Amino acid sequence: MPGVITAKFALAGLEYVNLTPGKYLIYKDSANGTLDSVVIAKSLLETKYTPADTVVQGGVPVSYPAIYSQEFSLTLTKIDDTSQTAWFTGSATTELPLVGNITNENLRLLEIYHLSGTATEYVNSFAFFYSSQNPGSNIIPSIAIEGKNYTNVIFTATESLSDVYDPEYTKRTFYWAKGIGIIKREIITAGGAIQTQTLLRNN
């Protein structure tokens, strides 16, 4: 049985999502120009230890190694004069269902950063961010948003259903900048209605 395994998120991915709590982001709705004031309420990276274990499967004992895994959670809260509502929440973990004979070499996929959760009224769990040391085609080398140029932007699109006319249809596209977080999100709902919010400024 292998020794203790350490499964960490890729640093390249964490640079986009592990943000500073208390920072503000102001987003503008492209349709009507209204502004959302959003605060980074939570950005927490934790280490979890799961001890080694042996279980019997089909009459055969199977050993699982001890593992140090990471858990990450991110919450962005919209602040109004009289209320606070969730603007984005997401979480991820490097803990996987392990099988016998796992070695550190087998865990390279854990370098992929995969943030799932909820955003506003959207309750299903999809990946709102994913990246690795070699993120490939989901990187935009340069993009201008609200007069500011961002480089190496990661974008992720998630679609709940294939039929845009289904009442439950939702497609969300997120654009992430290193050290800032979400700089643009586009939400398409049933029938093709589009809501786009772009980052106007941040502190």
N, C-alpha and C positions, 0 to 999 in steps of 0.2 A: 504494500500500500504506500502511495507517495506521502511525503511529509506535509507540513502545513502549506497551503496554497494562499497566495495573496492576489486578489482580483481587484484591480483598480480601474477607474475610468481613465480614458485617454486625457492627458493634460490639454491636448489641442481642442478637445470638445468642452472641457470645463471652463476654458477661457471665455467661452461665449455665454455660458449660463450661470456660472457661479459668481453672482453679483454682490454688490455691497448693500446690505439692508439699510433702509432709511433714505435711499436715493429716490429722487422723483423723476418721472418721465411724463411729458405732456404730449398727448396724441391728438391729431386733428382728423376729423371725419371729412373725407374728400367730397361727400355729397352736399353737406350743409355747413361745413366749416366749424361745427361745434367742437369743443375741446374736452378731453378727458384728462384729469389729473390722476396719475397712477403712481403709487409708491411701492418700492420693493419691500414687502412686509416680511418675507422670509426667504433666505437663501442659505441652506444648511447642508453641509457635507459631513457625514458621520461614518465611522468604521464599526462594523459588526463582526463579532467572532462566533462561529458555529463550530463546536467541537467535533472531533472525529466520531464516527458511529459505525456500527455494523448491524445490518438488518437482514432478515431471512426473506428471500424472494424465491417462490417456487421451490421451497425446501433447501435452497442454497444460500449460505451466508454471503452477503455482499458488503464490502467495506467502503466507507466514504471518508475521504480525508477531511481534516480540519481546514477551515477556510476563513480568512480575513476578507470580508467583502465590504463594499462601500454602498451607502445609501445617500441619495441626494433629493432634496425637495425645494421647490421654488414656488413662491406665492406673490403675485402682483395684485394689489388692491386698489380699486378705483375710489377716490375720495370725493364726496360731494359735501355740500354745506350741512346736510342733515343725516347722511348715511355713508356707510362704507360697504362696497360690494366686491366680490371676487372678479377680477378682470382676467386673470390667468392663474391656474394652479397646475403643477406637474410634479411628477416624482419618477425616480429611476433607481435601479439597484443592479449591482454586478453579481448578485447571488443567483445562481442557476440550479436547476435540478441536476445534481451530479450523478454520474454513473461510475461503475468500477474502472480502475486503471486510468484515472485522470492524472495528467501531468501538467506542469506549468506550460509546456509547449502547446497543449491542447486548448489553452485558454486565451489565445490571441484574439478571438472574437470579442472578448470582454473589453478590448480597447475601444470598441464601438460605443459611443454614447447615445443612449436612446431614452429621450424624455417623453413620458406619456402622462396624460392626466386630463384635466377638464379646462375649458376656456369659456368664460361667461356662462351662457345657458347650455352649452354643449356638454352632455353628460357621459357620452361614450368615451372609452379610452383608446386613443390613437397616439402615434408618435408625432409630437409637435416639433421635435428637434432630433436630428441624428447626425453623428459625425464620427470620424476616426482619425488616426494619424494620416490616412490617405483618403479624404472624404470624396474625392472623385467629382462626379458630374453635378453634385448639388452645391457647388461653390460658384458665386458670381464674382469675378475678379474686381469689378468696380461698378458702383451704382450710385446715382445721385438721388437723394430724398430730401425734399424741402430745402433745396439749395446747398445741402451738405453732401460731400462725397465720402462714401464708405468703401473700403476695400475688403476683399476676401469674405464676402457676405455668404452665409449659409442659408439656403432656403429649403423648406420642407412643405409639401402639399399632402393633405389627408382628405380622403373622400369617403363619406359614410356609406353611400350607395352609388350605383352606376347610372340610375335614372334620375336626371335632374328635375323631372316633373313629379317625382314621388314626394308626398308631403313631408317625409322624414329626411329628405336629402339635405346634406350639408357638405360643403367643401371649404377647407381652411388652408390658406397658404401663409406661412410665417417666414419672415426674413430676420436673421439674427446677425448682429455685429459684435465683434470681439470686445469684451469689457463693458458693453452697453446693454446687450440683450435684444429684445424685439424692437426693430426699427420700422417694421411695416407688417400689417396683417390684413389679409383679404378674406372676407367671408361671403360665400355664395350659398344662398338658400333656395328652397324649392321654386322652380320656375325661372331660375337664373338671376334673381335679384342679388346685387353685389353691394357690399359695404366694405370700404377701404379706409383704414386708419394708418396714418404715417406719423413718425416721431418728429415733432416740431422742435423740441428742445429737451435737455436733461441736465441735471446737475451732477 
